Amino acid sequence: MNIEENILKKLFENVYFITGTAYAGKSTMVRMLAEKYGGVFCGENYHDALMDLIDPERQPNLGYFQTMSGWQAFVSRTPEAYADWIEGTAREAAQLEVIELIRRTAEGRRLFVDTNISVDALREISGYHRVAVMLSDPAVSVNRFFDRPDAEKQFIYQQLLNAPDPDAALANYRAILERINSPENYRRLEDSGFFVLKRDEDRTPEQTLAILERHFELVEDET
C-alpha cells in the first residue's frame, strides 16, 4: 500500500526536518527548536522505537546486526560495502521514520526532526519551508568523527583499537568515512533545491537558530 504524497504532506505540515552532514549542528538545532517552541524533539535514530518490527530478510541493512559475525567484521568492511550499507540502512529506516512521525503527529505538537530521510524522499512528503539542509566541510566529518563522546562512536573506536592490526583498521575506517562524506555526496545535498545552511564557526548557535526560525516561518522574516 502506498500513501499518496498529498496526504503525507498534509499530515506533516507541522513537521520540521533537518538533514545534512555530520558536525553541521543538526542535533543541536533540533533540540533548541523543540525546546523554544514546546515541540517534540526527534533526535538521531528516533525511529529505533520501531526496530522490533525489523525482519533481516526484508530489511537486510537494518537487520545486519542480527546476522553479522561480530564487531570486527562490522568495522573491517570495505569502504564500498560500508557505504552501500549506510545508503541501504537510510532507505529502510525512512519507512520507520515515516511511521513513527505519523504516530507522533497525533500529539498535535510541532515535530523537529534530525532525519536521515533522503532529500528525494523529503520532496515527496514535505516542502521547502519544512526542510533545511545543514552542511559542514566533509574533511571535518572525517577528521573529527571520534571526537564526540557519544557511546556509539567511542564503541566503534575501541573495536578498531582491538583489531589485529589497529593502524590498518583505523586507516580502513578513515577511508570508509571519506567515502561516506565524499564531495559528491556533499554536492548532492548542496544542490538538493532545499534551503542550505553551512557551518560557520563565527556564528553562534543562537544566530543559527534565528536563521532556521525564519526559514521555517516560525517567525516573520524581517529582511
N, C-alpha and C positions, 0 to 999 in steps of 0.2 A: 504494500500500500504506500503510495506517495502522497505527501501532504502538499497541496498547491502553495506556490510562493506567496500569493496574496494573503493566505490565511496565516502563514508564519510571520510575515511582515507585520500584520495587524497584532498578532499575539506578542511580538517582540518590540512594539513601538516604545516601550519603556525599558528596553534592554540596551545597555551601552557597552559596546565591545572595544577592547584594546588588544591589538595583536602586534607582532613585530619581533625584534631580535632580543637576545639576552643583554642585560646591563643597559637597557634603554629606559628603565624606570616604570615598566608596566605595572608590576605588583604594587609599588608604592602609590601610583596614581589611582589604581582601582580601589585601594584601601582608603585613601584620602577622600575620594569622591563619595564612597559609600558612607563614610563617617559624617561628612559635611551635609549630605542630603538625606540622611536617615534611610539609606538604601541597603540592599543586600550585597555583601562582599562575596564575589565568586572568584576566589583565588585560583592560582595554578593548580590544575588537576582536580578541580571541584567535582568533576564527574566521577571521581573514584567511588562515590557513594553507590554507583550502579555497577561496579566491577564484578559483583557476584553474578551478573547476567551473562558474563563472557563465556563463550564456548570456543576453545582453541581451534576447533575445526572451522568454525565460521568467522572467528576473529583471530587469525593466527598471529597477528602482530601484538595485539593486546594480551593474547594468551601465551606469548612467548615465555613468560616467567614460569608458567606451569609446565613447560616442555623442555626448557634449556637444561643442559647437563651440569651447569654450575656457573658461578660468577666469573671464573676465569674465561670460560667460553664467551660469556656476555661481553667482557671488556676487550677480548682479543680478536673480535671480528674485523674483517677488512673495512676500510672507510666506505667502500661502495655498499657492502652488505649492511653496515650500520646505518648509513644514510637512507637506504631503501626501507629499513625497519622504522626509522623515525617518520618517514613520509607515510608509510602504511599505518602506523600507530595513530598519527594525527587524523587520517582519513576514517579509521574505525572509531576513534574517540569522538569525532564530530557527531556521530549518531547519538552517543551517550550524552554529549553536551546538550544537544537539542532537546532530548527527552527530559533531562534534568532542568533545563531552562523553562520548558513548558510547565513542569511541576511547580517551579518557584514563582512563575508569573501569577499563580493563583493567590499569592500573598498580597497582591495589589501594590507592591512597592517597586521602586526602581531597582533594576539589577545592574551592577557594574562588574564586568566580566573580563578576566585575564584569559584570553582564549587562544587555542591552537587551531580553531576552525580556519580553513584556508580562505584566502581573500576571494577566490572564485565562489566558494560556498556562501561567504558573507554577502556577496552581491545578490544571492538568491533569497536570503532570509532577512536582510536588513537594508539600510540606506546610508547615504553619505554622512548625514549628521548623527548617525548612531555607531559609526565605526571610526577608530583612529589607529593609525599605524605608527608605532614608536620605534625608532631605529638608533642603534649605536654603531660605531665603527666595527666592522667584522673582526678586526685584529683584537679589539677589546674583549669580544666574546670568547676568543680563543685563549688569549694570554691570561685572562682573569677568571677563567672558568672555576678553578678550585679555590679562589679567594673567598668565596662565600662560605659562611659557617653552616649552611643547612645540611642536615644529616645525610640526605641522598647523595649530594656531590662529594662529601667527605668519605662516605662509604665507598664510592667508586674509586676515589683516590687511594684509599687503603688497599683495595683489591689490586690496583696497579702496582703498588709498592710490594705486595705479596706475590707478584708474578715471578716465575722462574728467572726472568731477565727483566727487572724493573725498568731499566733505561729503555729497552726496546718496547716494552709495554706502554710507557709514557709517550714515547715518540709516535707509536701507532695511534694512541688515543688523541694526540695532538693533530695527527693527520685526519682523524675522524672529525674533530671539531672544525678543522679548516674546510673539510668537505661540506659539513652541515651549514657553516657560516660563510659559504663561498660568495664571491662578488655577484655571481649570477642569481643566487637566492636573494641577496640584498636588493639587487635591481628589480627583481620580480615584485618585491614588497614596495619598493620606492615608486614603481610605475603602475601600481595597482589601480590608480584612479581615486583612491580614498585619501583623506586628509593625512598628511605625513608630518610627524614631529621628530626632528633629530635631536639626539642628546647634545646638550650644551653645558659644559662644566661651569660656565659662568652664570647659568640660570638656576635660581633656587627652586626647590620643589613647589613652593607656593606660587611662583611665577609660571611654572609648568602647569600647575593645577588651573590657574586662571585662563591659560590658553585653551585647555581642554574644555573648561566650562563654557567658554564662548563657542567653541566648535560644536559641542553637544547641545547648544542652545538652552543650557540651564540658566544662563544669564544673558542679558542683551549685549550684543557686540557694540561697544561704544566707539569703535573706529569708524 
